[in-house]
Amino acid sequence: MATKTAPDSSRRSERSRRAIYDAALALISEAGYAKTTIEGIAARAGVGKQTIYRWWSSKAEVLLEAFVDLGERNMAAAAEAAGVDPDEARAIPDTGDLAADLKDVLRATVDELKDPQFEIPYRALAAEGIINRDLSARVVEQLLEPGLQLYVARLRAAQKTGELRADLDPRIALELFISPIAQRWLQGTGELTHTYADTLVEYSLGGLAPR
């Protein structure tokens, strides 16, 4: 007589979590942040509302985690397609040409910010973060700072090769080209293009070059 095995609760939880992520991102895209509710996410995911509240305290937390997960999944898919380790795919390239490397990464950033799959939930998080300082801090910690540290590492490598001044603070220096992109994207102060990203790199490095 065959012995029945107990259901794998961890696999069931992972399926539920994945369904909730997908539901949250879909509803934000379809209805916007204001009209997305925990009840709506639960119904779309096919889970009980209490299942969501067991893991998260608000829809903002659900969306943040879903958005971070989306980025990780896309990075893993890109790494697999390129046949490289995910950590290698995540890092900013170091070809020996700092300007070219930064332009490549910033162009990809521009493309991502204009992709509705990322733009809509990201704008929802940014808007909510203005009034929810705790969420804003979590967005910085979980979403923004890990990416900024990749720039720090690349700029430090450029300092070692003499491409940048040794006395620079890389964490401040990177804001010369990152912050203007964020401002254009958030406030619509100008068109967000590859040419704009390239120009930011050229202007920034012109002021950061060894004296």
Backbone torsions as a table, in degrees:
resi	resn	phi	psi	omega
1	MET	NA	127.9	-176.0
2	ALA	-68.0	141.8	178.6
3	THR	-93.4	127.5	179.2
4	LYS	-78.6	135.1	177.1
5	THR	-94.0	148.3	179.5
6	ALA	-68.9	146.0	177.7
7	PRO	-58.5	142.4	179.2
8	ASP	-80.6	103.0	-175.8
9	SER	-65.9	-31.6	-179.2
10	SER	-68.7	-38.5	177.7
11	ARG	-68.6	-39.4	178.4
12	ARG	-63.9	-42.1	178.7
13	SER	-64.0	-39.1	179.9
14	GLU	-66.6	-40.6	177.3
15	ARG	-62.1	-42.1	179.2
16	SER	-65.3	-43.2	-179.8
17	ARG	-62.6	-43.5	179.2
18	ARG	-63.5	-40.6	178.6
19	ALA	-64.2	-36.4	179.4
20	ILE	-69.1	-43.3	176.1
21	TYR	-55.5	-51.7	-176.8
22	ASP	-62.1	-41.0	-179.4
23	ALA	-65.5	-42.8	-179.4
24	ALA	-62.3	-46.6	-179.0
25	LEU	-66.2	-39.1	-179.9
26	ALA	-66.0	-44.2	-177.8
27	LEU	-68.8	-37.8	176.6
28	ILE	-60.6	-41.9	-179.3
29	SER	-68.4	-37.7	-175.2
30	GLU	-82.4	-41.6	-171.3
31	ALA	-114.8	-13.4	-175.8
32	GLY	89.0	166.0	-174.6
33	TYR	-66.2	-45.7	-173.5
34	ALA	-60.2	-36.2	-176.1
35	LYS	-91.2	-3.7	177.0
36	THR	-85.6	130.8	-178.1
37	THR	-127.0	161.8	174.8
38	ILE	-59.6	-40.3	179.3
39	GLU	-62.1	-41.8	179.1
40	GLY	-65.5	-41.6	178.2
41	ILE	-62.6	-44.6	-179.4
42	ALA	-61.4	-44.7	-179.9
43	ALA	-63.7	-42.5	-178.8
44	ARG	-66.8	-35.8	-178.3
45	ALA	-82.9	-13.6	-178.3
46	GLY	74.4	34.0	178.6
47	VAL	-128.2	167.6	176.4
48	GLY	-78.5	151.8	179.5
49	LYS	-58.1	-36.4	-178.7
50	GLN	-67.0	-25.4	176.0
51	THR	-62.3	-41.4	179.0
52	ILE	-67.9	-45.9	-178.3
53	TYR	-68.1	-17.3	175.9
54	ARG	-70.4	-27.9	-177.4
55	TRP	-107.0	-28.3	-176.7
56	TRP	-136.0	155.2	-179.1
57	SER	-100.7	-10.2	-178.1
58	SER	-157.8	164.8	177.4
59	LYS	-68.0	-28.2	177.5
60	ALA	-62.2	-42.0	178.5
61	GLU	-66.0	-39.8	177.6
62	VAL	-60.7	-47.4	-177.3
63	LEU	-64.5	-41.6	179.3
64	LEU	-60.7	-47.6	-178.9
65	GLU	-66.0	-38.7	178.4
66	ALA	-64.7	-38.2	-178.9
67	PHE	-70.0	-42.2	176.4
68	VAL	-61.3	-43.3	178.9
69	ASP	-62.6	-39.4	178.3
70	LEU	-60.0	-44.7	178.3
71	GLY	-62.2	-41.0	-179.8
72	GLU	-65.8	-41.1	180.0
73	ARG	-65.3	-42.7	179.5
74	ASN	-66.7	-36.9	177.5
75	MET	-65.4	-42.2	179.3
76	ALA	-64.0	-39.6	179.0
77	ALA	-65.9	-40.1	178.9
78	ALA	-65.9	-39.4	179.2
79	ALA	-65.5	-41.5	179.1
80	GLU	-64.2	-41.1	179.8
81	ALA	-64.7	-34.4	-179.2
82	ALA	-87.0	-8.1	-179.9
83	GLY	69.9	33.9	-179.7
84	VAL	-125.8	165.9	176.9
85	ASP	-68.6	142.0	179.8
86	PRO	-54.6	-37.6	178.3
87	ASP	-65.0	-36.0	177.7
88	GLU	-68.4	-39.5	179.3
89	ALA	-67.5	-31.6	-177.8
90	ARG	-74.7	-33.4	-176.1
91	ALA	-68.0	150.9	175.2
92	ILE	-73.7	129.9	-177.3
93	PRO	-57.2	150.6	175.1
94	ASP	-128.0	86.5	-179.3
95	THR	-90.9	-3.6	-173.7
96	GLY	95.6	-7.3	178.1
97	ASP	-118.5	95.6	-174.5
98	LEU	-59.8	-45.7	-177.7
99	ALA	-59.4	-46.0	-179.4
100	ALA	-64.0	-40.5	-179.4
101	ASP	-64.9	-43.9	-179.9
102	LEU	-66.8	-39.5	178.9
103	LYS	-62.2	-42.5	179.6
104	ASP	-60.1	-45.3	-176.9
105	VAL	-70.4	-40.9	-179.6
106	LEU	-69.1	-34.0	174.8
107	ARG	-62.6	-42.1	177.7
108	ALA	-64.3	-35.7	177.9
109	THR	-65.1	-43.9	177.0
110	VAL	-58.2	-45.8	180.0
111	ASP	-61.1	-41.0	-178.9
112	GLU	-67.4	-42.2	-178.9
113	LEU	-65.8	-22.3	179.6
114	LYS	-97.5	-1.5	178.5
115	ASP	-84.8	118.6	-177.4
116	PRO	-53.7	-30.8	179.8
117	GLN	-58.2	-36.0	179.5
118	PHE	-98.9	-39.9	-171.8
119	GLU	-61.6	-45.0	-174.3
120	ILE	-64.6	-52.8	178.4
121	PRO	-67.0	-31.8	-179.8
122	TYR	-66.6	-42.0	177.3
123	ARG	-64.5	-36.5	177.6
124	ALA	-62.6	-42.5	177.6
125	LEU	-65.3	-42.6	-179.3
126	ALA	-63.0	-42.5	-179.4
127	ALA	-65.9	-45.2	179.6
128	GLU	-65.7	-33.4	-179.3
129	GLY	-64.8	-22.7	179.0
130	ILE	-64.5	-36.8	-178.4
131	ILE	-103.6	-14.8	-179.6
132	ASN	-114.3	92.4	-173.8
133	ARG	-67.6	-31.2	177.7
134	ASP	-64.9	-43.6	177.1
135	LEU	-63.3	-42.2	179.5
136	SER	-57.3	-43.2	179.2
137	ALA	-63.7	-37.1	179.9
138	ARG	-71.1	-36.1	176.5
139	VAL	-61.5	-44.4	179.0
140	VAL	-62.3	-47.9	-175.4
141	GLU	-66.5	-45.5	-172.6
142	GLN	-91.5	-28.2	-171.3
143	LEU	-109.9	-48.2	-172.5
144	LEU	-86.5	-50.2	-172.1
145	GLU	-61.3	-40.3	177.6
146	PRO	-58.0	-39.1	178.0
147	GLY	-69.7	-38.5	179.9
148	LEU	-65.6	-33.2	179.2
149	GLN	-66.7	-23.9	174.6
150	LEU	-67.4	-38.3	175.2
151	TYR	-65.9	-40.9	178.2
152	VAL	-57.1	-46.1	-179.6
153	ALA	-61.9	-41.4	-179.5
154	ARG	-68.4	-39.3	179.5
155	LEU	-69.1	-36.0	176.2
156	ARG	-64.4	-39.3	176.8
157	ALA	-62.5	-38.0	178.8
158	ALA	-68.3	-31.6	175.5
159	GLN	-64.5	-39.5	-178.3
160	LYS	-66.5	-29.8	179.8
161	THR	-91.7	0.6	177.8
162	GLY	84.7	7.8	178.2
163	GLU	-75.5	-24.2	177.7
164	LEU	-127.0	156.2	177.3
165	ARG	-60.1	139.5	-177.3
166	ALA	-71.4	-21.3	-175.5
167	ASP	-89.9	3.1	-179.0
168	LEU	-73.7	150.1	167.8
169	ASP	-95.5	107.2	-176.0
170	PRO	-57.5	-32.6	-178.1
171	ARG	-67.0	-31.4	175.5
172	ILE	-81.8	-40.6	-176.3
173	ALA	-59.4	-38.6	-176.7
174	LEU	-64.6	-24.1	-178.4
175	GLU	-70.0	-15.7	178.8
176	LEU	-65.5	-28.2	177.6
177	PHE	-113.8	-20.0	178.3
178	ILE	-79.4	-47.4	-174.9
179	SER	-61.8	-41.2	178.1
180	PRO	-62.5	-35.2	176.9
181	ILE	-64.4	-44.4	179.3
182	ALA	-62.0	-40.0	-179.7
183	GLN	-64.8	-45.2	179.0
184	ARG	-62.4	-40.1	-178.5
185	TRP	-69.2	-43.2	-176.4
186	LEU	-76.2	-40.4	-170.7
187	GLN	-108.7	-5.5	178.1
188	GLY	63.7	37.1	-177.9
189	THR	-77.6	-8.4	179.2
190	GLY	-177.5	172.0	-178.8
191	GLU	-73.5	139.5	179.8
192	LEU	-100.1	106.5	-174.4
193	THR	-134.7	169.1	174.1
194	HIS	-63.2	-39.4	-179.9
195	THR	-61.9	-40.9	177.8
196	TYR	-62.8	-44.5	179.2
197	ALA	-61.4	-43.2	178.6
198	ASP	-61.2	-41.9	-178.6
199	THR	-65.1	-39.3	177.3
200	LEU	-59.1	-43.1	179.3
201	VAL	-62.6	-45.9	-178.0
202	GLU	-63.2	-45.2	178.8
203	TYR	-64.3	-44.5	-177.2
204	SER	-64.7	-48.0	-178.2
205	LEU	-67.6	-27.1	176.3
206	GLY	-63.0	-32.4	178.3
207	GLY	-90.0	-13.1	-177.8
208	LEU	-101.4	-5.8	-175.8
209	ALA	-65.9	156.0	178.2
210	PRO	-56.8	141.8	179.2
211	ARG	-97.2	NA	NA
